[in-house]
C-alpha cells in the first residue's frame, strides 16, 4: 500500500510540475511579446523622427556663398502661420508673390 500512495504522489507532483511549467512559460512568452512590441514601436518612432529630420534638412535652403540665407521664415497674413519663402530670384523655387507678401509684411512690422 505504501508503494501505491508513493506512486500517486510522484505522478501527481509530475503532472503539477508540467502544468506549472506550461503556465510559467506562457507568462514569460507574453511578457517578452509585450517588451518586443514596445521595442519595435520605439524603433519605428525613432525611424519616423529621423525621416522627419532628414526631410526638414532637405527642405531647408542652402546658404548663399556670401553667407546670406536663401530663405526667410515669417508669418504672412492669410497664408500658413509659418511660410518659408525663397529670397533668391535665380532659384527654381522662387515665388514672386510670396516674396512680395513677406516684403510687405516686413514693412508693416517696422
C-alpha positions as CSV (number, residue, x, y, z in Angstrom):
1,X,0.0,0.0,0.0
2,X,2.9,2.3,0.6
3,X,4.1,1.9,-3.0
4,X,0.6,2.8,-4.4
5,X,0.4,6.1,-2.4
6,X,4.0,6.9,-3.2
7,X,3.4,6.4,-7.0
8,X,0.3,8.5,-6.8
9,X,2.2,11.3,-5.1
10,X,5.1,11.1,-7.5
11,X,2.9,11.2,-10.6
12,X,0.7,14.0,-9.1
13,X,3.8,16.0,-8.5
14,X,5.0,15.3,-12.0
15,X,1.7,16.4,-13.5
16,X,1.5,19.5,-11.3
17,X,5.1,20.4,-12.3
18,X,4.3,20.0,-16.0
19,X,1.2,22.3,-15.7
20,X,3.1,24.8,-13.7
21,X,5.9,24.8,-16.3
22,X,3.4,25.4,-19.1
23,X,1.8,28.3,-17.2
24,X,5.1,29.9,-16.3
25,X,6.4,29.5,-19.9
26,X,3.2,31.2,-21.3
27,X,3.6,34.1,-18.8
28,X,7.3,34.6,-19.8
29,X,6.4,34.5,-23.5
30,X,3.6,37.0,-23.1
31,X,6.0,39.4,-21.2
32,X,8.6,39.0,-23.9
33,X,6.0,39.7,-26.6
34,X,4.9,43.0,-24.9
35,X,8.6,44.1,-24.5
36,X,9.3,43.2,-28.1
37,X,6.3,45.2,-29.3
38,X,7.3,48.2,-27.2
39,X,10.9,48.0,-28.6
40,X,9.5,47.8,-32.1
41,X,7.3,50.8,-31.6
42,X,10.2,52.8,-30.2
43,X,12.3,51.8,-33.1
44,X,9.6,52.8,-35.6
45,X,9.1,56.2,-33.8
46,X,12.9,56.8,-34.0
47,X,12.9,56.0,-37.7
48,X,10.0,58.4,-38.3
49,X,11.8,61.1,-36.3
50,X,14.9,60.5,-38.4
51,X,12.9,60.7,-41.6
52,X,11.3,64.0,-40.5
53,X,14.7,65.5,-39.6
54,X,16.1,64.4,-42.9
55,X,13.1,65.8,-44.8
56,X,13.4,69.1,-42.9
57,X,17.1,69.2,-43.6
58,X,16.5,68.5,-47.2
59,X,13.8,71.2,-47.5
60,X,15.8,73.9,-45.7
61,X,17.5,76.1,-48.3
62,X,21.3,76.2,-48.5
63,X,23.2,79.4,-47.7
64,X,24.4,81.7,-50.4
65,X,28.1,81.9,-51.0
66,X,28.1,85.4,-49.5
67,X,26.6,84.0,-46.2
68,X,23.1,85.4,-46.6
69,X,20.2,83.0,-46.1
70,X,18.4,81.8,-49.2
71,X,15.0,81.7,-47.5
72,X,13.1,83.7,-45.0
73,X,10.6,82.3,-42.5
74,X,7.8,84.7,-41.5
75,X,4.2,84.9,-40.6
76,X,2.4,86.0,-43.7
77,X,-1.2,87.2,-43.3
78,X,-3.8,84.8,-44.6
79,X,-1.3,82.1,-45.5
80,X,0.0,79.3,-43.2
81,X,1.4,80.6,-39.9
82,X,5.0,79.9,-40.9
83,X,5.9,80.2,-44.6
84,X,9.4,79.6,-46.0
85,X,10.0,82.0,-48.8
86,X,12.9,81.6,-51.1
87,X,14.6,85.0,-51.4
88,X,16.9,84.2,-54.3
89,X,15.3,85.1,-57.7
90,X,17.6,82.7,-59.5
91,X,16.3,79.7,-57.5
92,X,13.8,77.4,-59.2
93,X,11.5,77.6,-56.2
94,X,11.4,81.4,-56.2
95,X,7.8,82.7,-55.8
96,X,7.4,86.4,-56.5
97,X,4.0,86.7,-54.9
98,X,5.3,85.1,-51.6
99,X,8.4,87.3,-51.7
100,X,6.2,90.4,-52.1
101,X,4.0,89.4,-49.2
102,X,7.0,88.9,-47.0
103,X,8.4,92.3,-48.0
104,X,5.1,94.0,-47.4
105,X,4.8,92.3,-44.0
106,X,8.3,93.3,-43.0
107,X,7.5,96.9,-44.0
108,X,4.3,96.9,-41.9
109,X,6.2,95.5,-38.9
110,X,8.7,98.3,-38.9
